[in-house]
Amino acid sequence: MKWTRRDTCAIGILTLLVGAFFFRLFWPTQQLIVTPDFGQSDAVSAFSTKQYYSTQLSAHRIPLWTSLIGGGYPIFALGTMATFFFPNLIFFTLLSPIIAYNITLVLSVCFMGWGMYVWLRLMGYRRISCVFGSITTALSGYTIVQLTHITIVQNLSLFPALAALTLSLANKKSWSTVGW
């Protein structure tokens, strides 16, 4: 697959649509997506761990263990922490927890769409079909209802890119493809 200016425009369109969808999280006031799940939202508990994560990263420590829970707890092992998800490491170190939480959520949805676009392009579909497929995947019903479960969205966002890399490896057996 040869990357062209049209591919860049297609990725830009997807990014603008996702940005427009999530615009209210950032302006006029910062907001979190919270829905009640049997009396308590997963977003609230996930955000509290993310806030702890942010304070630890801001102090230049990777939160592996905490003595604040019981007699000690391996906090990095929490499924809701996503300790080593690269965007989390960057944004929770540099930004306030609410902005970092929202940016990583939006970026994860973008990753999903970008990965799906590349995967469909590698399979030989026309660009318009790839744009449609990437938009419907990124903003699908499954993705939208999981927005309160940020780690599910972050994990799911990597699948299309992994599928594209696997397809690329199956089609082109080279060391550079293996490295990617």
C-alpha positions in Angstrom: 0.0 0.0 0.0 1.4 3.4 -1.0 0.4 6.2 1.3 -0.9 9.3 -0.6 -2.3 12.7 0.1 -5.8 11.3 -0.2 -5.1 8.8 2.6 -3.9 11.7 4.7 -7.1 13.6 4.0 -9.2 10.5 4.9 -7.4 10.2 8.2 -7.9 14.0 8.8 -11.7 13.6 8.1 -11.9 10.8 10.6 -10.0 12.8 13.2 -12.2 15.9 12.7 -15.3 13.8 13.1 -14.1 12.2 16.3 -12.9 15.6 17.6 -16.3 17.1 16.8 -18.1 14.2 18.6 -16.0 14.6 21.8 -15.8 18.4 21.7 -18.1 18.9 24.6 -15.7 17.1 26.9 -13.3 20.0 26.6 -15.3 23.1 26.0 -17.0 25.2 27.5 -16.1 23.3 30.7 -14.2 20.1 31.2 -16.5 17.1 31.6 -16.2 13.3 32.1 -18.6 10.7 30.6 -20.3 9.1 33.5 -23.3 6.8 33.4 -24.8 5.0 36.4 -24.0 1.3 36.4 -26.1 -0.3 39.2 -25.7 2.7 41.4 -22.0 3.4 40.7 -20.2 4.3 37.5 -17.1 2.5 36.4 -15.9 5.9 35.1 -15.9 7.3 38.7 -13.8 4.4 40.0 -11.6 4.3 36.9 -11.1 8.1 37.2 -10.0 7.8 40.8 -7.3 5.4 39.9 -6.3 7.6 37.0 -6.1 10.6 39.4 -3.7 8.6 41.6 -1.8 7.5 38.5 -1.4 11.1 37.5 -0.1 12.2 40.9 2.4 9.4 40.9 3.6 10.1 37.3 3.8 13.9 38.1 6.2 12.9 41.0 8.2 10.9 38.4 7.2 7.5 39.8 5.5 4.7 38.0 2.8 3.5 40.3 3.5 -0.2 40.8 2.5 -0.6 44.4 0.5 1.4 46.9 0.3 1.2 50.6 -2.9 3.2 50.6 -5.1 0.1 50.0 -5.1 -2.5 52.7 -1.6 -3.5 53.8 -0.3 -2.9 50.3 -1.6 -3.5 46.8 -0.1 -4.0 43.3 -1.9 -1.0 41.8 -0.3 -1.6 38.3 -2.2 -5.0 38.2 -5.5 -3.2 38.3 -7.3 -3.7 35.0 -8.6 -0.1 35.1 -5.1 1.3 35.5 -3.5 0.6 32.0 -0.2 1.5 33.6 2.0 1.0 30.5 -0.4 2.2 27.8 1.9 4.8 26.2 -0.6 7.7 25.8 -1.4 7.3 29.5 2.2 7.6 30.4 2.6 10.8 28.4 -0.7 12.7 29.1 -1.1 11.8 32.7 2.4 13.0 33.4 2.0 16.4 31.6 -1.7 17.4 32.0 -4.3 17.6 34.7 -6.1 14.3 35.3 -9.5 15.3 33.7 -7.8 16.6 30.5 -5.5 13.6 30.3 -8.4 11.2 30.8 -10.4 12.8 28.0 -7.5 13.1 25.6 -6.5 9.5 26.1 -10.2 8.5 25.5 -10.4 10.6 22.3 -7.0 9.4 21.1 -8.0 5.8 21.7 -11.1 6.2 19.5 -8.9 7.9 16.9 -6.4 5.0 17.1 -9.3 2.6 16.4 -10.4 4.5 13.4 -6.9 5.0 12.0 -6.1 1.4 12.5 -9.3 0.3 10.8 -8.6 2.6 7.8 -5.1 1.1 7.4 -6.3 -2.4 7.8 -9.0 -1.9 5.1 -6.5 -0.2 2.8 -4.2 -3.2 3.2 -7.0 -5.5 2.2 -7.4 -3.5 -1.0 -10.7 -1.6 -0.4 -11.3 1.7 -2.1 -10.6 4.8 0.0 -14.3 5.8 0.4 -15.1 2.4 1.8 -12.1 2.6 4.1 -13.3 6.0 5.4 -16.8 4.7 6.0 -15.5 1.5 7.7 -13.1 3.5 9.9 -15.8 6.0 11.0 -18.4 3.3 11.7 -15.9 1.3 13.7 -14.6 4.3 15.7 -18.1 5.6 16.5 -19.8 2.2 16.6 -22.4 1.3 19.1 -20.0 -1.0 20.9 -17.4 1.7 21.2 -19.8 4.4 22.4 -21.4 2.3 25.1 -17.9 1.4 26.4 -16.8 5.0 26.9 -17.3 4.8 30.6 -14.9 1.8 30.6 -11.7 3.6 29.4 -9.4 0.6 29.5 -11.8 -1.5 27.4 -11.7 1.3 24.7 -7.9 1.6 25.0 -7.5 -2.2 24.6 -10.0 -2.4 21.7 -8.3 0.6 20.0 -5.2 -1.5 19.4 -7.0 -4.4 17.6 -7.3 -2.9 14.1 -3.6 -1.8 14.1 -2.6 -5.3 15.3 -4.7 -6.9 12.6 -3.2 -4.6 9.9 0.3 -5.4 11.1 -0.5 -9.1 11.1 -1.9 -8.9 7.5 1.2 -6.9 6.5 3.5 -9.5 7.9 1.5 -12.3 6.1 1.8 -10.4 2.8 5.4 -9.1 3.1 7.9 -11.2 5.0 10.7 -8.8 5.9 12.6 -7.8 9.0 11.2 -4.3 9.0 7.7 -5.7 9.0 8.6 -8.1 11.8 10.0 -5.1 13.7 6.8 -3.1 13.4 
